[in-house]
Amino acid sequence: MRSLIIFDLDGTLVHNYASLAWRQYLIENQLTNSRSYEARNKKLQEKFEDGTIGFQEDLAFSLLPIIDMPAEEAKVAMYECGRTCLAPWVLDDAKQVVRDMVAQRGGDDIIVISGFIEYIVEGFAHALGIKHAIGSRFVVRNRYIQPDFDGVPSFGEGKLQRVKEWLADHHRDEGYYDQVVCYANSIYDVPLLEFADVAYAVNPSQQLLPIAEARNWPILYWSDSAELDLSESSLQAWNSPVPTVMHRKLTVFDLDDTLINGDTSVIWREYLQEKGLISDPDFAQKDLEFQRQYAEGTLNLTEYIAFSLTPVADIPAEILERKVRDCVRTCVMPQIFNEAKSLIKTLNEAGEDMMIISATASLIVKAVAEELGIKDAIGVDLAKDDGYYTANVVGIPSFQAGKVQRLKQWLIRHNRYHAYYDNIVFYTDSINDLPLCEFASTVYTVNPCERLRPIAEERGWHILSWGS
């Protein structure tokens, strides 16, 4: 899938405004000697903070010190400002996202867009390894920059128009990209966000937040830099060579009958029986019937959760969690396939990202992941009421297609949805995981059930025999 990624600049990629970086650059490089300019600059900063500055006012004041400077010199100064003063202001989370995307795409198919002066936006983008930048352009007359727009300013509706112009200029009209992805934070960016196939509201403004929520746009909160590093070494870190292709892999494991030679729900039931916590003589038989339904892909998860919690409904959550950890250590871990242990050890040593995702209650899944040294785990989240677990599921249950939804939520929450992983590898045994198999890049079926095996054979998925 070929995607065009569009990043808004101010407040999205950087913690502040490009115009403030420009004015700081002018003052530090003594390109303005006017005390009144510095005083006016402070007033404008106050306007930025309370949101009362106008677009035209900001640009007009920004151009004032260079009106008498030859255009070529002014362009160099602006570009240098973007490269040396603005680029180090990138938010930490944005920095990681951009680096990963640049490594994947070589800087192409990525645009930084801002309403501010294009030469500054270009310097900023190029410092990050991004080839394309869109900003407001100004007329050059008699070798001097004039405070008149050259074409449509890239602000509000103008951003969308400029993107469309860019697509036409680069011969990338309709159909060239499978999707357009936009990251922005401002109410003024709504036209561009609406144009995108995938829209992310990054640190959204108060005006944008309710719109993003109403339209179900994912909301990302990217953290600020610990401090502003304007040193040359900081810039060299941005400009250091990166591979054109970065192979980053996420390995996702199903739990029951995949990592474990058995089912954690059955192991947990046997543990409770051994501890004398199950009084119903028919509980085991009923549990086996639910397991049969699961194997056939007909399980009603809500009914099963309500049933499985019956023996422990009166146990406080804190005590129950201790019992779960004891069960995992003493009963579950001895059932881990040796092949699984070896694979997890290898992946950990290689620094690979791993996750367990299961339709089992998350308090069990997370306990297993912790024992195995796997950082991330997704299970069915159960609500608590007055210190006790209930049968009420919080959010989407990680069962069947819900596993895909939960994984997507995790990817978005960790800013890893687009181009971060070039390979998602999934290990499973169950027909219930067919949706996640189809979502993954690479599939390994572990001792696949009789319904999954023929599908795996037909689609060329790997088939492993563990524990044999």
C-alpha positions in Angstrom: 0.0 0.0 0.0 1.4 3.4 -1.0 0.6 6.2 1.4 1.2 9.9 1.4 2.0 11.1 4.9 1.3 14.8 5.7 2.5 16.4 8.9 1.3 19.8 10.0 4.3 21.6 11.6 3.3 24.0 14.4 2.0 22.2 17.5 2.1 18.9 15.8 5.8 18.1 15.1 7.2 20.9 17.2 6.3 22.2 20.7 6.0 25.8 19.6 5.5 28.0 16.5 7.9 28.3 13.5 7.5 32.1 13.6 8.9 32.2 17.2 11.9 30.2 16.1 12.4 32.6 13.2 12.3 35.6 15.5 14.6 34.0 18.0 17.0 33.3 15.0 16.8 36.9 13.9 17.6 38.2 17.4 20.4 35.7 18.1 22.1 36.4 14.8 21.7 40.2 15.2 19.6 40.5 12.0 17.5 43.1 13.8 19.0 45.7 16.1 15.7 47.3 17.0 14.7 47.2 20.6 11.2 48.0 19.5 11.3 44.8 17.5 12.2 42.7 20.5 9.5 44.4 22.6 6.9 43.8 19.8 8.2 40.2 19.6 7.4 39.7 23.3 3.9 41.0 22.8 3.3 38.7 19.9 4.5 35.7 22.0 1.8 36.7 24.5 -0.7 36.6 21.7 0.5 33.2 20.7 -0.1 32.0 24.2 -3.7 33.2 24.4 -4.4 32.4 20.7 -5.3 36.0 19.6 -2.6 36.5 17.0 -3.8 36.8 13.4 -2.1 34.9 10.5 -1.5 38.0 8.4 -0.1 39.9 11.4 2.3 37.1 12.3 3.7 36.9 8.7 3.9 40.6 8.2 5.9 41.1 11.4 8.1 38.1 10.5 9.1 39.6 7.2 9.8 43.1 8.5 13.5 42.6 9.3 14.4 41.2 5.9 12.6 43.6 3.6 15.9 45.3 2.9 17.9 42.1 2.6 18.5 40.7 -0.9 16.2 37.8 -1.5 18.9 35.2 -1.9 20.5 36.1 1.4 17.1 36.1 3.1 16.3 32.6 1.7 19.6 31.3 3.1 18.8 32.8 6.5 15.3 31.3 6.6 16.5 27.9 5.5 19.2 27.9 8.1 16.7 28.9 10.7 14.5 25.9 9.9 17.5 23.6 10.0 19.3 24.9 13.1 16.7 26.6 15.2 13.4 24.9 14.5 14.4 21.3 13.9 15.7 20.7 17.4 12.3 21.7 18.8 10.7 18.5 17.5 8.6 16.7 20.1 10.2 13.5 21.3 7.4 11.2 20.1 7.2 13.0 16.8 10.9 12.5 16.3 10.6 8.8 16.6 7.6 8.6 14.3 9.4 10.7 11.6 12.6 8.9 11.9 10.9 5.5 11.3 8.9 6.8 8.4 12.0 8.4 6.8 13.9 5.1 7.2 11.0 3.3 5.5 10.4 5.7 2.7 13.7 7.6 2.2 11.9 10.9 2.9 9.7 10.6 -0.2 5.9 10.5 0.0 6.1 12.6 3.2 5.2 16.3 3.4 5.7 18.9 6.1 3.1 21.7 5.7 2.8 25.0 7.5 1.2 28.4 7.0 4.6 29.9 7.7 7.3 30.9 5.3 8.2 28.0 2.9 12.0 28.5 3.1 11.9 27.9 6.8 9.6 24.9 6.5 12.0 23.5 3.8 15.0 23.8 6.1 13.1 22.1 8.9 11.9 19.3 6.7 15.3 18.6 5.1 17.0 18.5 8.5 14.6 15.6 9.4 15.3 13.9 6.1 11.9 14.8 4.6 12.2 15.8 0.9 9.0 17.8 0.6 7.8 21.0 2.3 4.9 23.3 1.7 4.7 26.8 3.2 3.5 30.2 2.3 5.4 31.9 -0.6 6.1 35.5 -1.2 6.6 37.6 -4.2 10.3 38.6 -5.1 10.5 41.9 -6.8 13.7 43.7 -7.8 15.7 41.0 -5.9 13.8 41.7 -2.6 11.1 39.7 -0.9 7.8 41.6 -0.7 5.1 41.1 1.9 2.7 39.9 -0.8 1.7 36.3 -1.2 2.9 34.4 -4.3 -0.1 32.1 -4.9 -2.3 30.7 -2.2 -1.0 30.9 1.4 -0.9 27.4 3.0 -3.3 28.3 5.8 -6.8 26.9 6.5 -8.5 25.9 3.2 -5.3 27.0 1.5 -3.4 24.0 3.0 -5.7 21.6 1.2 -5.4 23.6 -2.1 -1.6 23.6 -1.9 -1.5 19.9 -1.3 -3.7 19.3 -4.3 -1.3 21.6 -6.3 1.6 19.6 -5.0 0.0 16.3 -6.1 -0.6 17.7 -9.6 2.9 19.2 -9.9 4.5 15.9 -8.9 2.2 13.9 -11.3 0.6 12.1 -8.4 -3.0 12.7 -9.1 -6.0 10.6 -8.0 -5.2 6.9 -7.8 -1.4 7.3 -7.3 -1.7 6.9 -3.5 -3.8 4.2 -1.9 -4.3 6.5 1.1 -3.5 9.9 2.4 -2.6 10.1 6.1 -2.6 13.5 7.9 -1.3 14.5 11.4 -2.5 17.9 12.6 -3.5 19.7 15.8 -5.4 22.8 14.8 -9.0 23.7 14.0 -7.6 25.4 10.9 -6.5 22.0 9.6 -10.0 20.5 9.5 -10.2 20.8 5.7 -6.9 18.9 5.3 -7.9 16.3 7.9 -11.3 15.8 6.1 -9.4 15.3 2.8 -7.2 12.6 4.3 -8.2 8.9 4.3 -6.7 8.6 7.8 -6.7 11.6 10.1 -4.8 11.9 13.4 -5.4 14.7 15.8 -2.1 15.3 17.6 -2.2 17.2 20.8 -5.5 18.7 19.5 -6.5 22.2 20.3 -9.6 22.8 22.4 -11.5 23.6 19.2 -10.3 20.5 17.3 -10.8 18.0 20.1 -14.6 17.7 20.1 -14.5 17.5 16.3 -11.9 14.7 16.4 -14.0 12.8 19.0 -17.2 13.2 17.0 -15.5 11.9 13.8 -13.6 9.1 15.6 -10.2 10.4 14.5 -7.5 8.8 16.6 -6.1 11.3 19.1 -2.4 11.2 19.8 -0.6 12.9 22.6 3.0 13.4 21.7 5.3 14.5 24.5 7.5 17.6 24.7 11.2 17.6 24.5 13.0 17.5 27.9 15.0 20.5 26.8 15.8 22.4 23.6 19.1 21.3 22.2 20.3 23.7 19.6 23.8 22.3 19.3 25.4 21.1 16.1 25.6 17.6 17.5 21.8 17.5 17.8 21.5 18.5 14.1 24.0 15.8 13.1 21.8 13.2 14.8 19.0 14.2 12.4 21.3 14.3 9.4 23.1 11.0 10.0 22.5 8.5 7.3 19.6 6.1 7.7 19.0 2.9 5.8 16.4 3.2 3.0 14.7 0.1 4.4 14.5 -0.6 8.1 13.3 -4.1 8.9 11.3 -3.8 12.1 9.2 -6.7 13.2 6.5 -7.3 15.7 5.9 -10.9 16.8 2.5 -11.6 18.2 1.7 -14.8 20.1 -1.6 -16.4 20.8 -1.5 -18.0 24.3 -3.5 -21.1 24.7 -2.3 -24.2 22.7 0.2 -21.9 21.0 2.7 -21.0 23.7 1.2 -23.4 26.2 0.6 -27.1 25.8 -2.9 -26.6 27.0 -5.4 -24.0 27.9 -4.9 -21.4 30.7 -8.6 -21.4 31.5 -8.5 -25.2 32.1 -5.3 -24.9 34.1 -6.8 -22.1 36.2 -10.0 -24.2 36.8 -7.9 -27.1 37.9 -5.9 -24.8 40.2 -9.1 -23.5 41.8 -10.4 -27.1 42.3 -7.1 -28.1 43.9 -7.4 -25.1 46.3 -11.0 -26.1 47.2 -12.5 -22.9 45.7 -15.0 -24.7 43.4 -18.1 -26.1 45.1 -20.2 -26.9 42.0 -19.7 -30.6 41.2 -20.7 -30.0 37.6 -18.4 -27.0 37.1 -15.7 -29.0 35.3 -18.2 -30.6 32.9 -19.7 -27.2 32.1 -16.2 -25.8 31.5 -15.4 -28.6 29.1 -18.5 -27.8 27.1 -17.4 -24.1 26.8 -14.0 -25.3 25.6 -15.6 -27.4 23.0 -17.6 -24.4 21.7 -14.4 -22.4 21.6 -12.6 -25.0 19.5 -15.6 -25.0 17.1 -15.6 -21.2 16.9 -19.1 -20.9 18.4 -18.2 -19.7 21.9 -20.3 -16.9 23.5 -17.5 -15.1 25.3 -19.8 -13.1 27.5 -21.5 -16.2 28.8 -18.2 -17.9 29.4 -16.7 -15.0 31.3 -19.7 -14.9 33.6 -19.5 -18.6 34.2 -15.7 -18.7 34.8 -15.8 -15.9 37.4 -18.5 -17.6 39.5 -16.0 -19.4 41.8 -13.9 -16.2 42.5 -16.6 -13.5 42.6 -16.2 -13.1 46.3 -12.4 -12.9 46.3 -11.0 -9.3 46.5 -9.1 -8.3 43.3 -5.8 -7.9 45.1 -6.0 -11.5 46.5 -7.2 -12.9 43.3 -4.3 -11.4 41.4 -1.9 -13.0 43.8 -3.6 -16.4 43.2 -3.3 -15.9 39.5 0.4 -15.2 39.7 0.9 -18.3 41.8 -1.1 -20.4 39.4 0.9 -19.0 36.4 4.3 -19.7 38.2 3.4 -23.2 39.5 1.0 -24.6 36.9 1.2 -22.6 33.6 4.9 -22.1 33.2 5.7 -25.8 33.2 3.4 -26.2 30.3 5.2 -23.7 28.0 6.4 -25.4 24.9 10.2 -25.7 24.8 10.2 -24.4 21.2 8.3 -21.3 22.5 10.9 -20.7 25.2 13.7 -21.0 22.8 12.0 -18.6 20.3 11.2 -16.0 22.9 14.8 -16.1 24.2 16.1 -15.6 20.7 13.8 -12.7 20.0 14.6 -11.0 23.3 18.3 -11.3 22.7 17.8 -9.7 19.3 15.8 -6.9 20.8 12.7 -7.7 18.8 9.2 -6.4 19.8 6.9 -9.1 21.1 3.3 -9.3 22.4 0.9 -11.9 23.7 -2.8 -11.5 22.7 -5.4 -13.8 24.0 -9.1 -14.2 24.7 -8.2 -15.1 28.2 -8.7 -12.5 31.0 -5.9 -9.9 30.9 -4.9 -10.5 34.5 -3.8 -14.0 33.5 -2.3 -13.0 30.1 -0.2 -10.3 31.6 1.0 -12.6 34.4 2.2 -15.1 31.8 3.8 -12.4 29.7 5.7 -11.1 32.7 7.0 -14.6 33.5 8.1 -15.0 29.9 9.8 -11.6 29.7 7.4 -10.3 27.1 6.7 -6.6 27.7 3.3 -6.2 26.1 0.1 -8.3 26.5 -3.5 -7.9 25.6 -6.3 -9.9 27.1 -10.0 -9.4 27.9 -10.1 -6.6 30.3 -12.6 -7.0 33.2 -14.2 -4.2 35.1 -13.8 -3.9 38.9 -16.5 -2.9 41.3 -15.7 -2.0 44.8 -12.4 -3.9 44.8 -13.8 -7.1 43.1 -13.6 -8.3 39.5 -16.9 -8.4 37.6 -18.0 -10.2 34.4 -18.3 -6.8 32.7 -15.9 -6.4 29.8 -14.1 -3.1 29.4 -13.7 -2.1 25.8 -13.4 -4.6 23.0 -12.9 -8.2 24.0 -9.7 -9.6 22.4 -11.6 -12.5 20.8 -11.9 -13.4 17.1 -12.1 -10.1 15.1 -11.7 -8.3 18.4 -8.0 -9.3 18.4 -7.4 -7.3 15.3 -9.2 -4.3 16.7 -7.3 -4.4 20.0 -4.0 -4.8 18.1 -4.8 -1.8 16.0 -5.7 0.2 19.1 -2.3 -0.8 20.6 -0.5 0.2 17.5 -2.2 3.6 17.4 -1.7 4.2 21.1 2.0 3.6 20.7 2.3 5.6 17.5 3.2 2.6 15.5 0.3 2.2 13.0 1.8 3.5 9.8 5.1 2.1 8.4 6.5 1.4 11.8 6.6 -2.4 11.4 7.3 -3.9 8.0 6.5 -7.3 9.3 3.8 -8.4 11.8 4.4 -12.1 12.6 1.6 -14.1 14.2 1.7 -17.5 15.9 -1.6 -19.3 16.6 -3.3 -22.6 16.7 -7.0 -21.6 16.5 -9.6 -21.0 13.8 -10.9 -18.2 16.1 -7.7 -16.2 15.2 -8.3 -16.3 11.4 -9.0 -12.5 11.3 -5.7 -11.8 12.9 -4.0 -14.3 10.6 -5.3 -12.4 7.7 -4.2 -9.1 9.2 -0.6 -10.3 9.9 2.2 -10.2 7.3 3.6 -13.6 8.3 1.6 -16.5 9.9 2.9 -19.5 11.8 0.3 -22.0 12.8 1.3 -24.1 15.8 -0.2 -27.5 16.0 -3.2 -26.0 14.1 -6.7 -27.1 14.9 -8.5 -29.2 12.3 -10.4 -26.2 10.9 -7.3 -24.0 10.7 -4.9 -26.5 9.2 -6.5 -26.7 5.7 -6.7 -22.9 5.5 -3.0 -22.7 6.5 -2.1 -25.3 3.8 -4.1 -23.5 1.1 -2.6 -20.1 1.9 0.9 -21.2 2.3 1.2 -20.3 6.0 3.9 -22.0 8.0 2.8 -25.1 10.0 4.8 -26.0 13.1 4.6 -29.1 15.3 5.7 -28.1 18.8 6.0 -30.5 21.7 6.1 -33.6 19.4 
